[in-house]
Amino acid sequence: MNKNDASGQAPAAYEDYEDEGPQVGLAELLTWIGEGKRLIVGVTLLVALVATGYSLWVLPVMFTARTTLLPPGSQQQSGSAAALAALGSLGGLAGGLGAKTPDELYVALLRSDSVQRALAEQFNLQQRYKAVNYEQLRARLPGYIRVTADKKSGLITVEVDDEDPKFAANLANAHAGEITKVLGRLAVSEAQSRRAFFEQQLNETKEHLVKAELGLRSVQEKSGVIVLDKQAEALIGGAATLRAQIAEREVQMKVLRTSATEQNPDVLRLSSELRGLRAELARMESSKGGDGSAVDIPVGRLPEAAIDYVRARREVKLQETLLETMIRQFEVAKLDEAKEGPVLQQVDMALPPDYKSKPKRAIIVLASALLALLASTVWVVVRRYMALLRDGDAEAASAWNAASRAWSFRR
C-alpha cells in the first residue's frame, strides 16, 4: 500500500509511527540491567576500592581546633569603641566586606590582611601551605581557617584545620591576640586624633585668654574703671556663661560630625540647644533689652564709661570658662588614649583535638560507590537502547556511524 494518500500527504497514523522510537518496557529494562550486572557490580566495587585507597593513603588526616570569642558588649563601649562602630564604611580594612552589624565587623576584621599577614609571619603559613606568594596564601586560607558569627548568641567562632592538632589549636588561639592588637591600634589612633584636637583648642584658648587679659588691663588704664557694681558683674557673668556654653557645644558638634550625619539625634539636640543659647545671648546683649526689668539690664543700657570695661571683662570671663571646659575635655581624651581598645574575650580556648575531623572515609566510599552504581547502570541501559535503535533502523544506524566517525580522533 502506498504510504501517501491522494493528496500526497502521509497519513497521521504513519507520521506517529515514524516519530516513535523503539518501545521499551520495565521488563526489558530489568532484563538489560540483569544482563549487565557483572559490569555494574565490577565497576561499583572497583570505584569503591579506589575511593577507599584514596581516602586512606592520599587524603591527609585533618584535625579541627575551635575557639570562641565574645565581642565587647554595651557596657564596654567607650568613646573609642563608639568610633570603631563607624568602621563599617572602611571596606578596605574589612576585606572589602560591607559590615552591617558589629558581629560582622569583627568577623571582617578577623579575616582582614592585618590579621592574616601577622599570623602568616608568626606561623610561617606560606611555607606550611605551599603557597608561592601571599596572594596565593590568602586564596588558600579559607580552606583551612573559617570565621563565623552566631547571630543569636553573638559569639564568634574560629575553626582551624591542620594535620597537626597542636598547631591547629595554637593557630586558632592566636587569632584572639592579633585582633586585640588591631582593635587597640584603631582605638588609640582615634583617641590620639581627639586628644590632638582638644590640645589645639586648649592652646588657642590660652592665647585668647592672655589677649583678653591684656585688653582688660588696657581698658582699665584708659577708662579708669577698676571694679563695677554687683549688678554689672552678674550681667557679665551671665553673658560669659552663655558664650562659654555656646562655644562648648560648638566644639562638641565639630567632634560629633566627624562620625555622625545631620540626622543623628545628638546632632539635632546640639543644634537645638545652640539656637536657644544664641537667642538668649542676643537678648541679653541687645541695647533695648527684654522686658526692661531692673534685674536684667542689657549691655546697651550700661553707662557709656563702663561699656568697654564690660566687654573686656566679659571676654576674660568667657575665655576663663572656655579654658576650664577645654582642660576637662583634654583630660578625658588623654584618659581614652591611655585606655586599651575594645577586647574580644576568649570564651573557649582551642585545645588539640583528640579525633580527626577529615576525611570522612565512610561518606567518601559510599558516595563514590553510589555514583559508580548509577553511572554504570545508566551506561548499560543507554548502550542496549542504542543497539536496539541501530538494529531496527538502517538510517539511524548510518547516522550513528557517521556521528562516531565525526568524533573519532583516528581519522
ChimeraX attribute file (.defattr): number of C-alpha atoms within 10 A of each C-alpha:
attribute: neighborCount
match mode: 1-to-1
recipient: residues
	/A:1	4
	/A:2	7
	/A:3	10
	/A:4	11
	/A:5	10
	/A:6	7
	/A:7	6
	/A:8	9
	/A:9	10
	/A:10	13
	/A:11	12
	/A:12	9
	/A:13	8
	/A:14	11
	/A:15	12
	/A:16	10
	/A:17	10
	/A:18	9
	/A:19	7
	/A:20	8
	/A:21	12
	/A:22	11
	/A:23	8
	/A:24	10
	/A:25	9
	/A:26	8
	/A:27	9
	/A:28	12
	/A:29	15
	/A:30	12
	/A:31	13
	/A:32	18
	/A:33	20
	/A:34	14
	/A:35	12
	/A:36	18
	/A:37	15
	/A:38	11
	/A:39	17
	/A:40	22
	/A:41	16
	/A:42	15
	/A:43	18
	/A:44	22
	/A:45	16
	/A:46	14
	/A:47	20
	/A:48	22
	/A:49	15
	/A:50	15
	/A:51	20
	/A:52	18
	/A:53	14
	/A:54	15
	/A:55	19
	/A:56	13
	/A:57	9
	/A:58	10
	/A:59	12
	/A:60	13
	/A:61	18
	/A:62	19
	/A:63	23
	/A:64	26
	/A:65	28
	/A:66	23
	/A:67	23
	/A:68	23
	/A:69	22
	/A:70	18
	/A:71	19
	/A:72	16
	/A:73	12
	/A:74	9
	/A:75	6
	/A:76	13
	/A:77	15
	/A:78	15
	/A:79	16
	/A:80	24
	/A:81	20
	/A:82	15
	/A:83	17
	/A:84	20
	/A:85	16
	/A:86	14
	/A:87	20
	/A:88	20
	/A:89	14
	/A:90	14
	/A:91	14
	/A:92	13
	/A:93	17
	/A:94	23
	/A:95	17
	/A:96	12
	/A:97	19
	/A:98	16
	/A:99	21
	/A:100	12
	/A:101	12
	/A:102	18
	/A:103	20
	/A:104	21
	/A:105	23
	/A:106	23
	/A:107	24
	/A:108	22
	/A:109	23
	/A:110	25
	/A:111	23
	/A:112	20
	/A:113	17
	/A:114	17
	/A:115	20
	/A:116	21
	/A:117	16
	/A:118	14
	/A:119	17
	/A:120	19
	/A:121	10
	/A:122	11
	/A:123	14
	/A:124	12
	/A:125	18
	/A:126	20
	/A:127	12
	/A:128	11
	/A:129	14
	/A:130	11
	/A:131	15
	/A:132	10
	/A:133	10
	/A:134	14
	/A:135	10
	/A:136	13
	/A:137	20
	/A:138	18
	/A:139	10
	/A:140	15
	/A:141	18
	/A:142	12
	/A:143	10
	/A:144	14
	/A:145	19
	/A:146	17
	/A:147	19
	/A:148	17
	/A:149	18
	/A:150	11
	/A:151	11
	/A:152	6
	/A:153	8
	/A:154	15
	/A:155	19
	/A:156	23
	/A:157	20
	/A:158	23
	/A:159	20
	/A:160	26
	/A:161	25
	/A:162	23
	/A:163	14
	/A:164	15
	/A:165	20
	/A:166	17
	/A:167	18
	/A:168	26
	/A:169	24
	/A:170	17
	/A:171	25
	/A:172	27
	/A:173	24
	/A:174	18
	/A:175	20
	/A:176	21
	/A:177	14
	/A:178	18
	/A:179	23
	/A:180	19
	/A:181	17
	/A:182	19
	/A:183	21
	/A:184	20
	/A:185	14
	/A:186	19
	/A:187	24
	/A:188	19
	/A:189	14
	/A:190	19
	/A:191	24
	/A:192	17
	/A:193	13
	/A:194	22
	/A:195	21
	/A:196	14
	/A:197	15
	/A:198	23
	/A:199	19
	/A:200	13
	/A:201	19
	/A:202	21
	/A:203	14
	/A:204	13
	/A:205	21
	/A:206	16
	/A:207	12
	/A:208	19
	/A:209	21
	/A:210	14
	/A:211	15
	/A:212	22
	/A:213	17
	/A:214	14
	/A:215	19
	/A:216	22
	/A:217	16
	/A:218	14
	/A:219	21
	/A:220	18
	/A:221	11
	/A:222	11
	/A:223	13
	/A:224	13
	/A:225	14
	/A:226	12
	/A:227	13
	/A:228	12
	/A:229	7
	/A:230	9
	/A:231	13
	/A:232	19
	/A:233	15
	/A:234	15
	/A:235	20
	/A:236	23
	/A:237	17
	/A:238	17
	/A:239	22
	/A:240	24
	/A:241	19
	/A:242	19
	/A:243	22
	/A:244	21
	/A:245	20
	/A:246	21
	/A:247	18
	/A:248	17
	/A:249	17
	/A:250	15
	/A:251	16
	/A:252	15
	/A:253	19
	/A:254	11
	/A:255	14
	/A:256	16
	/A:257	13
	/A:258	10
	/A:259	14
	/A:260	15
	/A:261	12
	/A:262	11
	/A:263	8
	/A:264	12
	/A:265	11
	/A:266	16
	/A:267	18
	/A:268	14
	/A:269	11
	/A:270	17
	/A:271	15
	/A:272	11
	/A:273	15
	/A:274	19
	/A:275	11
	/A:276	13
	/A:277	16
	/A:278	15
	/A:279	11
	/A:280	15
	/A:281	17
	/A:282	14
	/A:283	15
	/A:284	22
	/A:285	17
	/A:286	15
	/A:287	14
	/A:288	14
	/A:289	17
	/A:290	14
	/A:291	9
	/A:292	11
	/A:293	9
	/A:294	8
	/A:295	10
	/A:296	15
	/A:297	22
	/A:298	22
	/A:299	23
	/A:300	14
	/A:301	14
	/A:302	13
	/A:303	10
	/A:304	10
	/A:305	11
	/A:306	20
	/A:307	16
	/A:308	18
	/A:309	24
	/A:310	23
	/A:311	18
	/A:312	22
	/A:313	23
	/A:314	23
	/A:315	23
	/A:316	23
	/A:317	23
	/A:318	26
	/A:319	25
	/A:320	21
	/A:321	22
	/A:322	26
	/A:323	21
	/A:324	14
	/A:325	16
	/A:326	22
	/A:327	17
	/A:328	14
	/A:329	21
	/A:330	21
	/A:331	14
	/A:332	17
	/A:333	24
	/A:334	18
	/A:335	13
	/A:336	21
	/A:337	21
	/A:338	12
	/A:339	15
	/A:340	16
	/A:341	26
	/A:342	24
	/A:343	21
	/A:344	20
	/A:345	15
	/A:346	19
	/A:347	13
	/A:348	13
	/A:349	16
	/A:350	23
	/A:351	18
	/A:352	17
	/A:353	16
	/A:354	10
	/A:355	11
	/A:356	15
	/A:357	14
	/A:358	16
	/A:359	15
	/A:360	11
	/A:361	16
	/A:362	12
	/A:363	10
	/A:364	15
	/A:365	20
	/A:366	15
	/A:367	14
	/A:368	20
	/A:369	22
	/A:370	14
	/A:371	15
	/A:372	21
	/A:373	21
	/A:374	13
	/A:375	14
	/A:376	21
	/A:377	22
	/A:378	13
	/A:379	16
	/A:380	19
	/A:381	18
	/A:382	13
	/A:383	13
	/A:384	15
	/A:385	17
	/A:386	15
	/A:387	12
	/A:388	16
	/A:389	17
	/A:390	17
	/A:391	12
	/A:392	13
	/A:393	13
	/A:394	11
	/A:395	12
	/A:396	14
	/A:397	17
	/A:398	12
	/A:399	13
	/A:400	15
	/A:401	12
	/A:402	12
	/A:403	11
	/A:404	11
	/A:405	12
	/A:406	11
	/A:407	9
	/A:408	9
	/A:409	7
	/A:410	6
	/A:411	6
